[in-house]
Amino acid sequence: MKNIIIRIAVLCLSLLSCNKYRNNQYSTWYVNGEEFKTNKVDISKGEDAYGISSIPQNSPNSFDIGFHSIPFGGKYIGRPFNFSDPNLASMKINYQNKKYKAIDSNDVVICKRVNEKLQITLNDTWFYNYDYGSNNSIIIHYDDSVLIKGVFNEP
């Protein structure tokens, strides 16, 4: 009898964990017009940083957006590499297993609260493929770019 109760409890817990993301808001983004959508999103909050990313983070088509502090709303400039400026948002996209960043962009990321959760809107923005060099420097491939827009929601 004890084994049956344990098995039922394990079955119930596994069913509940399958629905972990069911009530999350969806994030939708477009890469060169191709739509991607997920409600499997992770939040990372630190004392001096905030990030929102799709799960798994290194999947062939995923996103990662970071801020110097928790954004409560307003406009942020989409630029990489200077994570100490509270007015900037660092944005990375994986598309077809390649990494892309917004580079030298003056495009604005708009943040607002919807039902007490953060929503990030990115208008059409060019992202460029990049790699890391031998001394960990970033190498930008300006001949490989994608046009991205989307709405990214806190779960």
mmCIF file of the C-alpha atoms, coordinates in Angstrom:
data_MODEL
# 
_entry.id   MODEL 
# 
loop_
_atom_site.group_PDB 
_atom_site.id 
_atom_site.type_symbol 
_atom_site.label_atom_id 
_atom_site.label_alt_id 
_atom_site.label_comp_id 
_atom_site.label_asym_id 
_atom_site.label_entity_id 
_atom_site.label_seq_id 
_atom_site.pdbx_PDB_ins_code 
_atom_site.Cartn_x 
_atom_site.Cartn_y 
_atom_site.Cartn_z 
_atom_site.occupancy 
_atom_site.B_iso_or_equiv 
_atom_site.pdbx_formal_charge 
_atom_site.auth_seq_id 
_atom_site.auth_comp_id 
_atom_site.auth_asym_id 
_atom_site.auth_atom_id 
_atom_site.pdbx_PDB_model_num 
ATOM 1   C CA . MET A 1 1   ? 0.000  0.000  0.000   1.00 0.00 ? 1   MET A CA 1 
ATOM 2   C CA . LYS A 1 2   ? 2.856  2.396  0.847   1.00 0.00 ? 2   LYS A CA 1 
ATOM 3   C CA . ASN A 1 3   ? 4.434  1.764  -2.585  1.00 0.00 ? 3   ASN A CA 1 
ATOM 4   C CA . ILE A 1 4   ? 1.172  2.626  -4.343  1.00 0.00 ? 4   ILE A CA 1 
ATOM 5   C CA . ILE A 1 5   ? 0.885  5.936  -2.456  1.00 0.00 ? 5   ILE A CA 1 
ATOM 6   C CA . ILE A 1 6   ? 4.497  6.803  -3.318  1.00 0.00 ? 6   ILE A CA 1 
ATOM 7   C CA . ARG A 1 7   ? 3.946  5.960  -6.988  1.00 0.00 ? 7   ARG A CA 1 
ATOM 8   C CA . ILE A 1 8   ? 0.783  8.086  -7.124  1.00 0.00 ? 8   ILE A CA 1 
ATOM 9   C CA . ALA A 1 9   ? 2.612  10.990 -5.466  1.00 0.00 ? 9   ALA A CA 1 
ATOM 10  C CA . VAL A 1 10  ? 5.507  10.743 -7.960  1.00 0.00 ? 10  VAL A CA 1 
ATOM 11  C CA . LEU A 1 11  ? 3.055  10.605 -10.870 1.00 0.00 ? 11  LEU A CA 1 
ATOM 12  C CA . CYS A 1 12  ? 1.207  13.703 -9.607  1.00 0.00 ? 12  CYS A CA 1 
ATOM 13  C CA . LEU A 1 13  ? 4.445  15.647 -9.147  1.00 0.00 ? 13  LEU A CA 1 
ATOM 14  C CA . SER A 1 14  ? 5.639  14.771 -12.640 1.00 0.00 ? 14  SER A CA 1 
ATOM 15  C CA . LEU A 1 15  ? 2.325  15.863 -14.143 1.00 0.00 ? 15  LEU A CA 1 
ATOM 16  C CA . LEU A 1 16  ? 2.508  19.160 -12.280 1.00 0.00 ? 16  LEU A CA 1 
ATOM 17  C CA . SER A 1 17  ? 6.068  19.811 -13.421 1.00 0.00 ? 17  SER A CA 1 
ATOM 18  C CA . CYS A 1 18  ? 5.031  19.272 -17.071 1.00 0.00 ? 18  CYS A CA 1 
ATOM 19  C CA . ASN A 1 19  ? 2.671  22.238 -16.733 1.00 0.00 ? 19  ASN A CA 1 
ATOM 20  C CA . LYS A 1 20  ? 5.335  24.504 -15.204 1.00 0.00 ? 20  LYS A CA 1 
ATOM 21  C CA . TYR A 1 21  ? 5.227  26.992 -18.091 1.00 0.00 ? 21  TYR A CA 1 
ATOM 22  C CA . ARG A 1 22  ? 1.544  26.621 -19.033 1.00 0.00 ? 22  ARG A CA 1 
ATOM 23  C CA . ASN A 1 23  ? 0.415  29.955 -17.520 1.00 0.00 ? 23  ASN A CA 1 
ATOM 24  C CA . ASN A 1 24  ? 3.457  31.979 -18.598 1.00 0.00 ? 24  ASN A CA 1 
ATOM 25  C CA . GLN A 1 25  ? 3.038  34.812 -21.065 1.00 0.00 ? 25  GLN A CA 1 
ATOM 26  C CA . TYR A 1 26  ? 4.519  34.133 -24.495 1.00 0.00 ? 26  TYR A CA 1 
ATOM 27  C CA . SER A 1 27  ? 7.468  35.968 -25.984 1.00 0.00 ? 27  SER A CA 1 
ATOM 28  C CA . THR A 1 28  ? 7.318  36.354 -29.749 1.00 0.00 ? 28  THR A CA 1 
ATOM 29  C CA . TRP A 1 29  ? 10.122 37.546 -31.997 1.00 0.00 ? 29  TRP A CA 1 
ATOM 30  C CA . TYR A 1 30  ? 10.779 37.653 -35.716 1.00 0.00 ? 30  TYR A CA 1 
ATOM 31  C CA . VAL A 1 31  ? 14.087 37.078 -37.480 1.00 0.00 ? 31  VAL A CA 1 
ATOM 32  C CA . ASN A 1 32  ? 13.962 38.227 -41.107 1.00 0.00 ? 32  ASN A CA 1 
ATOM 33  C CA . GLY A 1 33  ? 10.184 37.763 -40.896 1.00 0.00 ? 33  GLY A CA 1 
ATOM 34  C CA . GLU A 1 34  ? 10.357 34.207 -39.489 1.00 0.00 ? 34  GLU A CA 1 
ATOM 35  C CA . GLU A 1 35  ? 8.308  33.931 -36.278 1.00 0.00 ? 35  GLU A CA 1 
ATOM 36  C CA . PHE A 1 36  ? 9.545  32.336 -33.051 1.00 0.00 ? 36  PHE A CA 1 
ATOM 37  C CA . LYS A 1 37  ? 7.451  31.975 -29.919 1.00 0.00 ? 37  LYS A CA 1 
ATOM 38  C CA . THR A 1 38  ? 8.031  30.545 -26.442 1.00 0.00 ? 38  THR A CA 1 
ATOM 39  C CA . ASN A 1 39  ? 6.639  30.775 -22.944 1.00 0.00 ? 39  ASN A CA 1 
ATOM 40  C CA . LYS A 1 40  ? 9.705  29.063 -21.479 1.00 0.00 ? 40  LYS A CA 1 
ATOM 41  C CA . VAL A 1 41  ? 11.516 32.137 -20.208 1.00 0.00 ? 41  VAL A CA 1 
ATOM 42  C CA . ASP A 1 42  ? 13.986 32.545 -17.367 1.00 0.00 ? 42  ASP A CA 1 
ATOM 43  C CA . ILE A 1 43  ? 14.642 35.623 -15.256 1.00 0.00 ? 43  ILE A CA 1 
ATOM 44  C CA . SER A 1 44  ? 17.984 36.344 -13.631 1.00 0.00 ? 44  SER A CA 1 
ATOM 45  C CA . LYS A 1 45  ? 18.035 39.068 -11.019 1.00 0.00 ? 45  LYS A CA 1 
ATOM 46  C CA . GLY A 1 46  ? 21.144 40.265 -9.299  1.00 0.00 ? 46  GLY A CA 1 
ATOM 47  C CA . GLU A 1 47  ? 22.109 43.206 -7.179  1.00 0.00 ? 47  GLU A CA 1 
ATOM 48  C CA . ASP A 1 48  ? 23.355 45.125 -10.210 1.00 0.00 ? 48  ASP A CA 1 
ATOM 49  C CA . ALA A 1 49  ? 21.933 43.240 -13.210 1.00 0.00 ? 49  ALA A CA 1 
ATOM 50  C CA . TYR A 1 50  ? 18.697 41.894 -14.627 1.00 0.00 ? 50  TYR A CA 1 
ATOM 51  C CA . GLY A 1 51  ? 18.234 39.482 -17.494 1.00 0.00 ? 51  GLY A CA 1 
ATOM 52  C CA . ILE A 1 52  ? 15.448 37.750 -19.366 1.00 0.00 ? 52  ILE A CA 1 
ATOM 53  C CA . SER A 1 53  ? 16.172 34.811 -21.674 1.00 0.00 ? 53  SER A CA 1 
ATOM 54  C CA . SER A 1 54  ? 14.469 31.917 -23.375 1.00 0.00 ? 54  SER A CA 1 
ATOM 55  C CA . ILE A 1 55  ? 15.050 28.365 -22.126 1.00 0.00 ? 55  ILE A CA 1 
ATOM 56  C CA . PRO A 1 56  ? 17.252 26.594 -23.021 1.00 0.00 ? 56  PRO A CA 1 
ATOM 57  C CA . GLN A 1 57  ? 19.469 29.606 -23.468 1.00 0.00 ? 57  GLN A CA 1 
ATOM 58  C CA . ASN A 1 58  ? 21.753 28.076 -26.100 1.00 0.00 ? 58  ASN A CA 1 
ATOM 59  C CA . SER A 1 59  ? 19.058 26.535 -28.271 1.00 0.00 ? 59  SER A CA 1 
ATOM 60  C CA . PRO A 1 60  ? 19.321 27.101 -32.053 1.00 0.00 ? 60  PRO A CA 1 
ATOM 61  C CA . ASN A 1 61  ? 16.762 29.945 -31.873 1.00 0.00 ? 61  ASN A CA 1 
ATOM 62  C CA . SER A 1 62  ? 16.721 31.838 -28.575 1.00 0.00 ? 62  SER A CA 1 
ATOM 63  C CA . PHE A 1 63  ? 17.063 35.282 -27.020 1.00 0.00 ? 63  PHE A CA 1 
ATOM 64  C CA . ASP A 1 64  ? 18.870 36.937 -24.121 1.00 0.00 ? 64  ASP A CA 1 
ATOM 65  C CA . ILE A 1 65  ? 18.312 40.544 -23.008 1.00 0.00 ? 65  ILE A CA 1 
ATOM 66  C CA . GLY A 1 66  ? 20.188 42.135 -20.126 1.00 0.00 ? 66  GLY A CA 1 
ATOM 67  C CA . PHE A 1 67  ? 20.078 45.403 -18.191 1.00 0.00 ? 67  PHE A CA 1 
ATOM 68  C CA . HIS A 1 68  ? 22.416 47.046 -15.695 1.00 0.00 ? 68  HIS A CA 1 
ATOM 69  C CA . SER A 1 69  ? 19.561 47.262 -13.193 1.00 0.00 ? 69  SER A CA 1 
ATOM 70  C CA . ILE A 1 70  ? 15.975 46.063 -12.938 1.00 0.00 ? 70  ILE A CA 1 
ATOM 71  C CA . PRO A 1 71  ? 14.015 48.025 -15.559 1.00 0.00 ? 71  PRO A CA 1 
ATOM 72  C CA . PHE A 1 72  ? 10.770 49.420 -14.192 1.00 0.00 ? 72  PHE A CA 1 
ATOM 73  C CA . GLY A 1 73  ? 9.731  50.998 -17.459 1.00 0.00 ? 73  GLY A CA 1 
ATOM 74  C CA . GLY A 1 74  ? 10.924 53.507 -19.995 1.00 0.00 ? 74  GLY A CA 1 
ATOM 75  C CA . LYS A 1 75  ? 13.241 53.498 -22.968 1.00 0.00 ? 75  LYS A CA 1 
ATOM 76  C CA . TYR A 1 76  ? 16.686 51.944 -23.212 1.00 0.00 ? 76  TYR A CA 1 
ATOM 77  C CA . ILE A 1 77  ? 19.210 52.135 -26.041 1.00 0.00 ? 77  ILE A CA 1 
ATOM 78  C CA . GLY A 1 78  ? 20.054 48.745 -27.513 1.00 0.00 ? 78  GLY A CA 1 
ATOM 79  C CA . ARG A 1 79  ? 23.833 48.512 -27.426 1.00 0.00 ? 79  ARG A CA 1 
ATOM 80  C CA . PRO A 1 80  ? 26.218 45.759 -26.387 1.00 0.00 ? 80  PRO A CA 1 
ATOM 81  C CA . PHE A 1 81  ? 29.439 45.571 -24.406 1.00 0.00 ? 81  PHE A CA 1 
ATOM 82  C CA . ASN A 1 82  ? 28.960 48.450 -21.929 1.00 0.00 ? 82  ASN A CA 1 
ATOM 83  C CA . PHE A 1 83  ? 26.964 46.733 -19.231 1.00 0.00 ? 83  PHE A CA 1 
ATOM 84  C CA . SER A 1 84  ? 27.658 49.428 -16.621 1.00 0.00 ? 84  SER A CA 1 
ATOM 85  C CA . ASP A 1 85  ? 25.484 52.092 -18.267 1.00 0.00 ? 85  ASP A CA 1 
ATOM 86  C CA . PRO A 1 86  ? 21.945 51.917 -16.781 1.00 0.00 ? 86  PRO A CA 1 
ATOM 87  C CA . ASN A 1 87  ? 20.469 53.391 -19.986 1.00 0.00 ? 87  ASN A CA 1 
ATOM 88  C CA . LEU A 1 88  ? 21.616 50.506 -22.182 1.00 0.00 ? 88  LEU A CA 1 
ATOM 89  C CA . ALA A 1 89  ? 20.158 47.092 -22.913 1.00 0.00 ? 89  ALA A CA 1 
ATOM 90  C CA . SER A 1 90  ? 22.385 44.250 -24.096 1.00 0.00 ? 90  SER A CA 1 
ATOM 91  C CA . MET A 1 91  ? 20.572 42.047 -26.622 1.00 0.00 ? 91  MET A CA 1 
ATOM 92  C CA . LYS A 1 92  ? 21.685 38.709 -28.074 1.00 0.00 ? 92  LYS A CA 1 
ATOM 93  C CA . ILE A 1 93  ? 19.826 36.340 -30.373 1.00 0.00 ? 93  ILE A CA 1 
ATOM 94  C CA . ASN A 1 94  ? 20.706 32.816 -31.455 1.00 0.00 ? 94  ASN A CA 1 
ATOM 95  C CA . TYR A 1 95  ? 19.353 32.143 -34.927 1.00 0.00 ? 95  TYR A CA 1 
ATOM 96  C CA . GLN A 1 96  ? 19.976 28.842 -36.673 1.00 0.00 ? 96  GLN A CA 1 
ATOM 97  C CA . ASN A 1 97  ? 22.813 28.086 -34.216 1.00 0.00 ? 97  ASN A CA 1 
ATOM 98  C CA . LYS A 1 98  ? 24.587 31.391 -34.913 1.00 0.00 ? 98  LYS A CA 1 
ATOM 99  C CA . LYS A 1 99  ? 25.025 34.246 -32.404 1.00 0.00 ? 99  LYS A CA 1 
ATOM 100 C CA . TYR A 1 100 ? 23.870 37.786 -33.223 1.00 0.00 ? 100 TYR A CA 1 
ATOM 101 C CA . LYS A 1 101 ? 24.090 41.077 -31.294 1.00 0.00 ? 101 LYS A CA 1 
ATOM 102 C CA . ALA A 1 102 ? 22.720 44.569 -31.756 1.00 0.00 ? 102 ALA A CA 1 
ATOM 103 C CA . ILE A 1 103 ? 25.833 46.586 -32.623 1.00 0.00 ? 103 ILE A CA 1 
ATOM 104 C CA . ASP A 1 104 ? 26.146 50.388 -32.485 1.00 0.00 ? 104 ASP A CA 1 
ATOM 105 C CA . SER A 1 105 ? 22.395 50.627 -32.483 1.00 0.00 ? 105 SER A CA 1 
ATOM 106 C CA . ASN A 1 106 ? 20.442 53.728 -31.621 1.00 0.00 ? 106 ASN A CA 1 
ATOM 107 C CA . ASP A 1 107 ? 17.274 51.684 -31.644 1.00 0.00 ? 107 ASP A CA 1 
ATOM 108 C CA . VAL A 1 108 ? 15.195 51.900 -28.536 1.00 0.00 ? 108 VAL A CA 1 
ATOM 109 C CA . VAL A 1 109 ? 13.980 49.030 -26.401 1.00 0.00 ? 109 VAL A CA 1 
ATOM 110 C CA . ILE A 1 110 ? 10.736 49.969 -24.683 1.00 0.00 ? 110 ILE A CA 1 
ATOM 111 C CA . CYS A 1 111 ? 10.029 48.445 -21.282 1.00 0.00 ? 111 CYS A CA 1 
ATOM 112 C CA . LYS A 1 112 ? 6.709  48.575 -19.502 1.00 0.00 ? 112 LYS A CA 1 
ATOM 113 C CA . ARG A 1 113 ? 4.794  46.660 -16.854 1.00 0.00 ? 113 ARG A CA 1 
ATOM 114 C CA . VAL A 1 114 ? 1.823  44.528 -17.925 1.00 0.00 ? 114 VAL A CA 1 
ATOM 115 C CA . ASN A 1 115 ? -0.026 42.808 -15.067 1.00 0.00 ? 115 ASN A CA 1 
ATOM 116 C CA . GLU A 1 116 ? 2.979  43.615 -12.840 1.00 0.00 ? 116 GLU A CA 1 
ATOM 117 C CA . LYS A 1 117 ? 5.358  41.788 -15.197 1.00 0.00 ? 117 LYS A CA 1 
ATOM 118 C CA . LEU A 1 118 ? 7.993  43.284 -17.464 1.00 0.00 ? 118 LEU A CA 1 
ATOM 119 C CA . GLN A 1 119 ? 7.311  43.490 -21.199 1.00 0.00 ? 119 GLN A CA 1 
ATOM 120 C CA . ILE A 1 120 ? 10.143 44.461 -23.544 1.00 0.00 ? 120 ILE A CA 1 
ATOM 121 C CA . THR A 1 121 ? 9.345  45.660 -27.065 1.00 0.00 ? 121 THR A CA 1 
ATOM 122 C CA . LEU A 1 122 ? 12.034 45.742 -29.739 1.00 0.00 ? 122 LEU A CA 1 
ATOM 123 C CA . ASN A 1 123 ? 11.232 47.441 -33.045 1.00 0.00 ? 123 ASN A CA 1 
ATOM 124 C CA . ASP A 1 124 ? 13.030 46.427 -36.252 1.00 0.00 ? 124 ASP A CA 1 
ATOM 125 C CA . THR A 1 125 ? 16.725 46.302 -35.357 1.00 0.00 ? 125 THR A CA 1 
ATOM 126 C CA . TRP A 1 126 ? 19.728 44.964 -37.261 1.00 0.00 ? 126 TRP A CA 1 
ATOM 127 C CA . PHE A 1 127 ? 21.756 42.344 -35.402 1.00 0.00 ? 127 PHE A CA 1 
ATOM 128 C CA . TYR A 1 128 ? 25.192 41.148 -36.566 1.00 0.00 ? 128 TYR A CA 1 
ATOM 129 C CA . ASN A 1 129 ? 26.876 37.772 -36.269 1.00 0.00 ? 129 ASN A CA 1 
ATOM 130 C CA . TYR A 1 130 ? 29.830 37.681 -33.870 1.00 0.00 ? 130 TYR A CA 1 
ATOM 131 C CA . ASP A 1 131 ? 32.519 35.376 -32.490 1.00 0.00 ? 131 ASP A CA 1 
ATOM 132 C CA . TYR A 1 132 ? 35.214 35.618 -29.861 1.00 0.00 ? 132 TYR A CA 1 
ATOM 133 C CA . GLY A 1 133 ? 38.849 36.032 -30.878 1.00 0.00 ? 133 GLY A CA 1 
ATOM 134 C CA . SER A 1 134 ? 41.883 34.376 -29.309 1.00 0.00 ? 134 SER A CA 1 
ATOM 135 C CA . ASN A 1 135 ? 42.192 36.987 -26.542 1.00 0.00 ? 135 ASN A CA 1 
ATOM 136 C CA . ASN A 1 136 ? 38.419 36.943 -25.872 1.00 0.00 ? 136 ASN A CA 1 
ATOM 137 C CA . SER A 1 137 ? 37.886 40.023 -28.035 1.00 0.00 ? 137 SER A CA 1 
ATOM 138 C CA . ILE A 1 138 ? 34.676 40.195 -30.024 1.00 0.00 ? 138 ILE A CA 1 
ATOM 139 C CA . ILE A 1 139 ? 34.853 39.849 -33.792 1.00 0.00 ? 139 ILE A CA 1 
ATOM 140 C CA . ILE A 1 140 ? 31.852 41.281 -35.645 1.00 0.00 ? 140 ILE A CA 1 
ATOM 141 C CA . HIS A 1 141 ? 30.884 39.818 -39.041 1.00 0.00 ? 141 HIS A CA 1 
ATOM 142 C CA . TYR A 1 142 ? 29.186 42.800 -40.667 1.00 0.00 ? 142 TYR A CA 1 
ATOM 143 C CA . ASP A 1 143 ? 28.440 40.747 -43.792 1.00 0.00 ? 143 ASP A CA 1 
ATOM 144 C CA . ASP A 1 144 ? 26.105 38.457 -41.785 1.00 0.00 ? 144 ASP A CA 1 
ATOM 145 C CA . SER A 1 145 ? 23.138 40.372 -40.400 1.00 0.00 ? 145 SER A CA 1 
ATOM 146 C CA . VAL A 1 146 ? 19.505 39.687 -39.510 1.00 0.00 ? 146 VAL A CA 1 
ATOM 147 C CA . LEU A 1 147 ? 16.560 42.029 -38.939 1.00 0.00 ? 147 LEU A CA 1 
ATOM 148 C CA . ILE A 1 148 ? 14.840 41.349 -35.616 1.00 0.00 ? 148 ILE A CA 1 
ATOM 149 C CA . LYS A 1 149 ? 11.780 42.661 -33.833 1.00 0.00 ? 149 LYS A CA 1 
ATOM 150 C CA . GLY A 1 150 ? 9.730  41.224 -31.002 1.00 0.00 ? 150 GLY A CA 1 
ATOM 151 C CA . VAL A 1 151 ? 7.880  41.404 -27.729 1.00 0.00 ? 151 VAL A CA 1 
ATOM 152 C CA . PHE A 1 152 ? 9.587  39.654 -24.820 1.00 0.00 ? 152 PHE A CA 1 
ATOM 153 C CA . ASN A 1 153 ? 7.611  38.950 -21.655 1.00 0.00 ? 153 ASN A CA 1 
ATOM 154 C CA . GLU A 1 154 ? 8.573  38.104 -18.108 1.00 0.00 ? 154 GLU A CA 1 
ATOM 155 C CA . PRO A 1 155 ? 7.031  34.707 -17.299 1.00 0.00 ? 155 PRO A CA 1 
# 
